[in-house]
Amino acid sequence: MSNTIAMWFIVAMLPSGIDSYIFHNPTFDSKYKCVEFIVERHEALNDFIAGEYNINHSISSKFYCMEKNFIKEIEDMSGNVT
């Protein structure tokens, strides 16, 4: 059994279903803490995403907690697209 502690990130899927945003900060040492953060700050997270994409109206993104290794795989795959 590994002693490595998993690192969790928040990933937002925008309402369009096409764009996503990976929050590299904050990070969490458990999925529970990540989900708790999303539940407590859902509105603020949506406001941040709207600002990043210059959206001037209220949005409702879907937020997910993903483990660091999975995100790295996604980023590696997206870097290989030509």
TIRO-2110 file (N, C-alpha, C; in Angstrom, 1 decimal):
// TIRO-2110
0.8, -1.2, 0.0, N, 1, A
0.0, 0.0, 0.0, CA, 1, A
0.9, 1.2, 0.0, C, 1, A
0.6, 2.2, -0.8, N, 2, A
1.4, 3.4, -1.0, CA, 2, A
1.1, 4.4, 0.1, C, 2, A
2.1, 5.1, 0.6, N, 3, A
1.9, 6.2, 1.5, CA, 3, A
1.7, 7.5, 0.9, C, 3, A
1.6, 7.5, -0.4, N, 4, A
1.4, 8.8, -1.1, CA, 4, A
0.0, 9.3, -0.9, C, 4, A
-0.1, 10.6, -0.5, N, 5, A
-1.3, 11.2, -0.3, CA, 5, A
-1.8, 11.8, -1.7, C, 5, A
-3.0, 11.5, -2.0, N, 6, A
-3.6, 12.0, -3.3, CA, 6, A
-3.8, 13.5, -3.2, C, 6, A
-3.7, 14.1, -4.3, N, 7, A
-4.0, 15.6, -4.3, CA, 7, A
-5.2, 15.7, -5.3, C, 7, A
-6.2, 16.5, -4.8, N, 8, A
-7.4, 16.7, -5.5, CA, 8, A
-7.5, 18.1, -6.0, C, 8, A
-8.1, 18.3, -7.2, N, 9, A
-8.3, 19.6, -7.8, CA, 9, A
-9.8, 19.7, -8.2, C, 9, A
-10.3, 20.9, -8.3, N, 10, A
-11.6, 21.2, -8.8, CA, 10, A
-11.6, 21.4, -10.3, C, 10, A
-12.5, 20.8, -11.0, N, 11, A
-12.6, 21.0, -12.4, CA, 11, A
-14.0, 21.4, -12.7, C, 11, A
-14.1, 22.5, -13.4, N, 12, A
-15.5, 23.1, -13.7, CA, 12, A
-15.8, 22.8, -15.2, C, 12, A
-17.0, 22.3, -15.4, N, 13, A
-17.5, 22.1, -16.8, CA, 13, A
-18.5, 23.2, -17.0, C, 13, A
-18.2, 24.1, -18.0, N, 14, A
-19.1, 25.2, -18.2, CA, 14, A
-20.4, 24.7, -18.8, C, 14, A
-21.5, 25.6, -18.7, N, 15, A
-22.8, 25.2, -19.1, CA, 15, A
-22.8, 24.8, -20.6, C, 15, A
-21.9, 25.3, -21.4, N, 16, A
-21.9, 24.9, -22.8, CA, 16, A
-21.6, 23.5, -23.0, C, 16, A
-20.9, 22.9, -22.0, N, 17, A
-20.5, 21.5, -22.1, CA, 17, A
-19.2, 21.3, -22.9, C, 17, A
-18.7, 22.4, -23.5, N, 18, A
-17.6, 22.3, -24.4, CA, 18, A
-16.3, 22.8, -23.6, C, 18, A
-16.4, 23.9, -22.9, N, 19, A
-15.3, 24.4, -22.2, CA, 19, A
-15.2, 23.9, -20.7, C, 19, A
-14.0, 23.7, -20.2, N, 20, A
-13.8, 23.4, -18.8, CA, 20, A
-12.6, 24.2, -18.3, C, 20, A
-12.6, 24.3, -17.0, N, 21, A
-11.5, 25.0, -16.3, CA, 21, A
-11.0, 24.2, -15.1, C, 21, A
-9.7, 24.1, -15.0, N, 22, A
-9.1, 23.3, -13.9, CA, 22, A
-8.5, 24.3, -12.9, C, 22, A
-9.0, 24.3, -11.7, N, 23, A
-8.5, 25.1, -10.6, CA, 23, A
-7.2, 24.4, -10.1, C, 23, A
-6.1, 25.0, -10.3, N, 24, A
-4.8, 24.4, -9.7, CA, 24, A
-4.6, 24.9, -8.3, C, 24, A
-5.5, 25.8, -7.9, N, 25, A
-5.4, 26.3, -6.5, CA, 25, A
-6.8, 26.7, -6.1, C, 25, A
-7.3, 26.2, -5.1, N, 26, A
-6.7, 25.4, -4.0, CA, 26, A
-6.6, 24.0, -4.4, C, 26, A
-5.8, 23.2, -3.7, N, 27, A
-5.8, 21.8, -3.8, CA, 27, A
-6.2, 21.2, -2.5, C, 27, A
-6.6, 19.9, -2.5, N, 28, A
-7.1, 19.2, -1.3, CA, 28, A
-6.4, 17.9, -1.2, C, 28, A
-6.3, 17.4, 0.1, N, 29, A
-5.7, 16.1, 0.3, CA, 29, A
-6.8, 15.0, 0.4, C, 29, A
-8.0, 15.3, 0.2, N, 30, A
-9.1, 14.3, 0.2, CA, 30, A
-10.2, 14.8, -0.7, C, 30, A
-10.9, 13.8, -1.3, N, 31, A
-12.0, 14.1, -2.1, CA, 31, A
-13.1, 14.8, -1.3, C, 31, A
-13.3, 14.3, -0.1, N, 32, A
-14.3, 14.9, 0.8, CA, 32, A
-14.1, 16.4, 1.0, C, 32, A
-12.9, 16.8, 1.3, N, 33, A
-12.6, 18.2, 1.5, CA, 33, A
-12.8, 19.0, 0.2, C, 33, A
-12.5, 18.5, -0.9, N, 34, A
-12.8, 19.1, -2.2, CA, 34, A
-14.3, 19.3, -2.4, C, 34, A
-15.0, 18.3, -2.2, N, 35, A
-16.5, 18.4, -2.4, CA, 35, A
-17.1, 19.4, -1.4, C, 35, A
-16.6, 19.3, -0.2, N, 36, A
-17.1, 20.3, 0.8, CA, 36, A
-16.9, 21.7, 0.4, C, 36, A
-15.7, 22.0, -0.1, N, 37, A
-15.3, 23.3, -0.6, CA, 37, A
-16.3, 23.8, -1.7, C, 37, A
-16.6, 22.9, -2.7, N, 38, A
-17.5, 23.2, -3.8, CA, 38, A
-18.9, 23.5, -3.2, C, 38, A
-19.4, 22.7, -2.3, N, 39, A
-20.7, 22.9, -1.8, CA, 39, A
-20.8, 24.2, -1.1, C, 39, A
-19.8, 24.6, -0.3, N, 40, A
-19.8, 25.8, 0.5, CA, 40, A
-19.6, 27.1, -0.4, C, 40, A
-18.9, 26.9, -1.6, N, 41, A
-18.5, 28.1, -2.4, CA, 41, A
-18.9, 28.0, -3.8, C, 41, A
-20.0, 27.3, -4.1, N, 42, A
-20.5, 27.0, -5.4, CA, 42, A
-20.7, 28.3, -6.2, C, 42, A
-21.4, 29.3, -5.5, N, 43, A
-21.7, 30.5, -6.2, CA, 43, A
-20.5, 31.3, -6.5, C, 43, A
-19.5, 31.4, -5.5, N, 44, A
-18.3, 32.1, -5.8, CA, 44, A
-17.4, 31.5, -6.9, C, 44, A
-17.5, 30.2, -7.0, N, 45, A
-16.8, 29.5, -8.0, CA, 45, A
-17.4, 29.8, -9.4, C, 45, A
-18.7, 29.9, -9.5, N, 46, A
-19.4, 30.2, -10.7, CA, 46, A
-19.0, 31.7, -11.1, C, 46, A
-19.0, 32.6, -10.1, N, 47, A
-18.7, 34.0, -10.4, CA, 47, A
-17.2, 34.1, -10.9, C, 47, A
-16.3, 33.3, -10.3, N, 48, A
-14.9, 33.3, -10.8, CA, 48, A
-14.9, 32.8, -12.3, C, 48, A
-15.5, 31.7, -12.6, N, 49, A
-15.5, 31.2, -13.9, CA, 49, A
-16.1, 32.2, -14.9, C, 49, A
-17.2, 32.9, -14.5, N, 50, A
-17.8, 33.9, -15.4, CA, 50, A
-16.9, 35.0, -15.7, C, 50, A
-16.1, 35.4, -14.7, N, 51, A
-15.1, 36.5, -14.9, CA, 51, A
-14.0, 36.0, -15.8, C, 51, A
-13.5, 34.8, -15.7, N, 52, A
-12.5, 34.3, -16.5, CA, 52, A
-12.9, 34.2, -18.0, C, 52, A
-14.1, 33.9, -18.2, N, 53, A
-14.6, 33.8, -19.6, CA, 53, A
-15.4, 35.0, -20.1, C, 53, A
-15.3, 36.1, -19.3, N, 54, A
-16.0, 37.4, -19.6, CA, 54, A
-17.5, 37.2, -19.9, C, 54, A
-18.1, 36.4, -19.1, N, 55, A
-19.5, 36.2, -19.1, CA, 55, A
-20.2, 37.2, -18.2, C, 55, A
-21.2, 37.9, -18.7, N, 56, A
-21.8, 39.0, -17.9, CA, 56, A
-23.1, 38.6, -17.3, C, 56, A
-23.4, 37.3, -17.2, N, 57, A
-24.6, 36.9, -16.6, CA, 57, A
-24.3, 35.7, -15.7, C, 57, A
-25.3, 35.4, -14.8, N, 58, A
-25.1, 34.3, -13.9, CA, 58, A
-25.0, 32.9, -14.7, C, 58, A
-24.1, 32.1, -14.3, N, 59, A
-23.9, 30.8, -14.9, CA, 59, A
-24.0, 29.7, -13.8, C, 59, A
-24.2, 28.5, -14.3, N, 60, A
-24.3, 27.4, -13.4, CA, 60, A
-23.4, 26.2, -14.0, C, 60, A
-22.2, 26.3, -13.6, N, 61, A
-21.2, 25.3, -14.1, CA, 61, A
-21.4, 24.0, -13.2, C, 61, A
-20.9, 22.9, -13.7, N, 62, A
-20.9, 21.7, -12.9, CA, 62, A
-19.4, 21.6, -12.4, C, 62, A
-19.3, 21.2, -11.2, N, 63, A
-17.9, 21.1, -10.6, CA, 63, A
-17.7, 19.7, -10.2, C, 63, A
-16.5, 19.3, -10.4, N, 64, A
-16.0, 17.9, -10.1, CA, 64, A
-14.7, 18.0, -9.3, C, 64, A
-14.5, 17.0, -8.5, N, 65, A
-13.2, 16.8, -7.8, CA, 65, A
-12.5, 15.7, -8.6, C, 65, A
-11.3, 16.0, -9.0, N, 66, A
-10.5, 15.0, -9.7, CA, 66, A
-9.1, 14.9, -9.1, C, 66, A
-8.6, 13.7, -9.1, N, 67, A
-7.3, 13.4, -8.6, CA, 67, A
-6.2, 13.9, -9.5, C, 67, A
-5.1, 14.3, -9.0, N, 68, A
-4.0, 14.9, -9.7, CA, 68, A
-3.6, 14.0, -10.9, C, 68, A
-3.4, 12.8, -10.7, N, 69, A
-2.9, 11.9, -11.8, CA, 69, A
-3.9, 11.8, -13.0, C, 69, A
-5.2, 11.9, -12.7, N, 70, A
-6.2, 11.9, -13.7, CA, 70, A
-6.1, 13.2, -14.5, C, 70, A
-5.9, 14.3, -13.8, N, 71, A
-5.8, 15.6, -14.5, CA, 71, A
-4.6, 15.6, -15.4, C, 71, A
-3.5, 15.1, -14.9, N, 72, A
-2.2, 15.1, -15.7, CA, 72, A
-2.5, 14.2, -17.0, C, 72, A
-3.2, 13.1, -16.9, N, 73, A
-3.5, 12.3, -18.1, CA, 73, A
-4.3, 13.2, -19.1, C, 73, A
-5.3, 13.9, -18.6, N, 74, A
-6.1, 14.7, -19.5, CA, 74, A
-5.2, 15.8, -20.1, C, 74, A
-4.4, 16.5, -19.4, N, 75, A
-3.6, 17.5, -19.9, CA, 75, A
-2.6, 17.0, -20.9, C, 75, A
-2.0, 15.8, -20.6, N, 76, A
-1.1, 15.2, -21.6, CA, 76, A
-1.8, 14.8, -22.9, C, 76, A
-3.0, 14.3, -22.8, N, 77, A
-3.8, 13.9, -24.0, CA, 77, A
-4.1, 15.2, -24.8, C, 77, A
-4.5, 16.2, -24.1, N, 78, A
-4.9, 17.4, -24.9, CA, 78, A
-3.7, 18.1, -25.5, C, 78, A
-2.5, 17.9, -25.0, N, 79, A
-1.3, 18.4, -25.6, CA, 79, A
-0.9, 17.6, -26.8, C, 79, A
-1.4, 16.4, -27.0, N, 80, A
-1.0, 15.6, -28.1, CA, 80, A
-2.0, 15.7, -29.3, C, 80, A
-3.0, 16.5, -29.1, N, 81, A
-4.0, 16.8, -30.2, CA, 81, A
-3.4, 17.7, -31.2, C, 81, A
-3.5, 17.3, -32.5, N, 82, A
-3.0, 18.1, -33.6, CA, 82, A
-4.0, 18.8, -34.4, C, 82, A
END
